């Protein structure tokens, strides 16, 4: 556990020191604020619908931010040739992966929770349920964790941060479009493709304040799968280097 925390603290400090973390956070808050003001508050809707639309907008910026935050996690180590130092230290591959993932998740969580003032603005002219806010933010964090794990997997495969971002984004888009594929296929394939959809199938209940166990399990399973895959990639890299 100690190596994981040391790696997580080191990587979190790197986010706070480098421009990348602050640029991503500023961009997310700016885009969320502009879209919330122009697309949500400008229309006359029920408070619950406005809040649901806010989470829909935030889910998109959360996934994009996750790709940019995760692209440097392992690709940068390989690019600067410091990954060999990690391999030579008494640290296992899964500890490297989990430590780096935790650092990115903490930063993403802080950035996401910084948008809390936007839903609270709805209280000026309406009423919102605290449960819908809590469930909506839980959904954002779960979606963010899954997106980070996907991005981390892309970073583990690439030697360049740009390639890592493209690879992670490609996998992410692939899992987003499975819902559309599901609408064009017959049973039972349509049910499989629909269930694999990263957003449309599993995130919409969170937007409405509905907490379904199967949706939570799905995001946790996606996160675990790609973290496990990243660990296997690092293990193969160690033996081949």
C-alpha positions in Angstrom: 0.0 0.0 0.0 2.8 2.4 0.8 4.4 2.3 -2.7 0.9 3.0 -4.2 0.5 6.1 -2.0 4.0 7.3 -2.8 3.4 7.0 -6.5 0.0 8.7 -6.2 1.4 11.6 -4.2 4.2 12.1 -6.7 1.9 12.1 -9.7 -0.6 14.4 -8.0 2.2 16.8 -7.2 3.1 16.6 -10.9 -0.4 17.7 -11.9 -0.3 20.6 -9.5 3.1 21.7 -10.7 2.7 21.3 -14.5 0.5 23.6 -16.7 -1.4 20.6 -18.1 -3.5 19.9 -15.0 -4.5 23.6 -14.5 -5.2 24.1 -18.2 -7.5 21.0 -18.3 -9.3 22.1 -15.1 -9.7 25.7 -16.4 -11.0 24.5 -19.7 -13.5 22.1 -18.2 -14.8 24.8 -15.8 -15.0 27.4 -18.6 -16.8 25.1 -21.1 -19.2 23.7 -18.4 -20.0 27.3 -17.3 -20.6 28.6 -20.9 -22.7 25.6 -21.9 -24.7 25.6 -18.6 -25.4 29.3 -19.1 -26.3 29.2 -22.8 -28.0 25.9 -23.2 -29.5 25.2 -19.8 -30.4 28.4 -17.9 -31.5 30.2 -21.1 -34.5 27.8 -21.5 -37.6 27.5 -19.3 -37.6 24.0 -17.9 -38.4 22.2 -14.7 -35.5 22.3 -12.2 -35.0 18.5 -12.4 -34.7 18.7 -16.2 -32.2 21.6 -15.9 -30.1 19.6 -13.4 -30.3 16.5 -15.6 -29.1 18.6 -18.6 -26.2 19.9 -16.5 -25.0 16.4 -15.8 -25.3 15.5 -19.5 -23.0 18.4 -20.4 -20.6 17.7 -17.6 -20.3 14.0 -18.6 -18.8 15.0 -22.0 -16.2 17.4 -20.5 -15.4 14.8 -17.8 -14.6 12.1 -20.4 -12.5 14.5 -22.5 -10.6 15.7 -19.4 -9.9 12.1 -18.4 -8.2 11.4 -21.7 -6.0 14.4 -21.4 -5.1 13.8 -17.8 -4.3 10.1 -18.3 -2.3 10.4 -21.5 0.9 11.4 -19.7 0.8 8.8 -16.9 2.9 6.1 -18.5 3.7 7.4 -21.9 5.6 10.3 -20.4 7.7 7.8 -18.3 8.6 5.9 -21.5 9.2 9.2 -23.4 11.6 10.5 -20.8 13.1 7.0 -20.2 12.3 7.1 -16.5 10.1 3.9 -16.7 13.3 1.8 -16.4 13.9 3.4 -13.0 10.4 2.3 -11.8 11.1 -1.2 -13.1 14.4 -1.4 -11.2 12.7 -0.3 -8.0 11.0 -2.7 -5.6 7.6 -1.8 -7.0 5.2 -4.1 -8.8 3.4 -3.3 -12.0 -0.1 -3.2 -10.4 1.2 -0.7 -7.8 2.5 1.6 -10.5 -0.8 1.4 -12.3 -3.0 1.9 -9.3 -0.8 4.7 -7.9 -0.9 6.6 -11.2 -4.7 6.0 -11.6 -5.4 7.3 -8.1 -3.5 10.5 -8.6 -5.4 11.3 -11.8 -8.7 10.3 -10.2 -8.2 12.6 -7.2 -7.4 15.5 -9.5 -10.4 14.7 -11.7 -12.6 14.4 -8.7 -11.5 17.8 -7.3 -12.1 19.4 -10.7 -15.5 17.8 -11.0 -16.6 18.8 -7.5 -15.5 22.4 -8.3 -18.6 22.7 -10.6 -21.0 22.2 -7.6 -21.9 25.9 -7.7 -23.6 25.5 -11.1 -26.4 23.1 -9.8 -26.8 25.4 -6.8 -27.6 28.3 -9.1 -30.8 26.5 -10.0 -32.0 27.2 -6.4 -32.2 30.9 -7.3 -35.4 30.2 -9.3 -36.3 26.7 -8.4 -36.0 23.6 -6.2 -33.7 20.6 -6.6 -33.4 17.4 -4.7 -30.2 16.8 -2.9 -30.4 13.1 -3.9 -30.3 13.9 -7.6 -27.2 16.1 -7.1 -25.5 13.3 -5.1 -26.4 10.6 -7.5 -25.5 12.7 -10.5 -22.0 13.5 -9.2 -21.5 9.8 -8.3 -22.2 9.0 -11.9 -19.7 11.6 -13.1 -17.0 10.2 -10.8 -17.7 6.6 -12.0 -17.8 7.7 -15.6 -14.6 9.6 -15.0 -12.9 6.6 -13.3 -13.8 4.4 -16.3 -12.5 7.0 -18.8 -9.3 7.4 -16.8 -8.7 3.7 -16.8 -9.2 3.6 -20.6 -6.9 6.5 -21.1 -4.3 4.9 -18.8 -4.4 1.7 -20.9 -3.8 3.9 -24.0 -0.9 5.5 -22.3 0.6 2.1 -21.4 0.6 1.1 -25.1 2.2 4.3 -26.5 5.6 5.9 -26.4 4.2 9.4 -27.1 1.6 11.3 -25.2 -0.1 12.4 -28.4 -0.4 8.8 -29.5 -1.6 7.9 -26.0 -4.4 10.5 -26.2 -5.4 9.4 -29.7 -5.5 5.7 -28.6 -7.4 6.4 -25.4 -9.9 8.6 -27.2 -10.3 5.9 -29.9 -11.3 3.3 -27.3 -13.5 5.7 -25.6 -15.3 6.7 -28.8 -15.6 3.0 -29.6 -17.4 2.3 -26.3 -19.6 5.3 -26.8 -20.8 4.3 -30.3 -21.7 0.7 -29.3 -25.1 2.1 -28.4 -25.7 3.2 -32.0 -24.5 -0.1 -33.2 -27.0 -1.8 -30.9 -29.8 0.1 -32.5 -28.9 -1.2 -36.0 -28.5 -4.9 -35.0 -30.9 -7.7 -34.1 -31.2 -9.6 -30.9 -29.2 -10.8 -29.0 -26.4 -8.7 -30.4 -28.3 -5.4 -29.9 -28.6 -6.1 -26.2 -24.9 -6.8 -25.9 -23.8 -3.7 -27.8 -26.3 -1.6 -25.9 -25.1 -2.9 -22.5 -21.5 -2.1 -23.5 -22.3 1.5 -24.2 -20.2 3.7 -21.9 -22.7 6.6 -21.7 -26.1 6.2 -23.2 -27.2 3.1 -21.4 -25.6 3.4 -18.0 -25.2 7.2 -17.4 -28.6 8.5 -18.1 -30.2 7.0 -14.9 -27.6 9.0 -12.9 -28.6 12.2 -14.7 -32.2 11.7 -13.4 -31.1 10.8 -9.8 -31.7 7.1 -10.2 -29.1 4.8 -8.6 -29.1 1.4 -10.2 -26.6 -1.3 -8.9 -26.0 -2.7 -12.4 -24.8 0.7 -13.7 -22.4 1.1 -10.7 -21.1 -2.4 -11.3 -20.7 -1.7 -15.0 -18.4 1.3 -14.5 -16.4 -0.5 -11.8 -16.0 -3.5 -14.1 -14.8 -1.3 -17.0 -12.3 0.5 -14.6 -11.0 -2.8 -13.3 -10.7 -4.4 -16.7 -8.6 -1.6 -18.2 -6.4 -1.2 -15.1 -5.8 -4.9 -15.3 -5.0 -4.7 -19.0 -2.6 -1.8 -18.3 -0.8 -4.0 -15.6 -0.4 -6.8 -18.1 1.1 -4.4 -20.7 3.6 -3.2 -18.1 4.5 -6.7 -17.2 5.2 -7.6 -20.8 7.2 -4.5 -21.2 9.4 -5.3 -18.2 10.3 -8.8 -19.5 10.9 -7.6 -23.0 13.1 -4.6 -21.9 
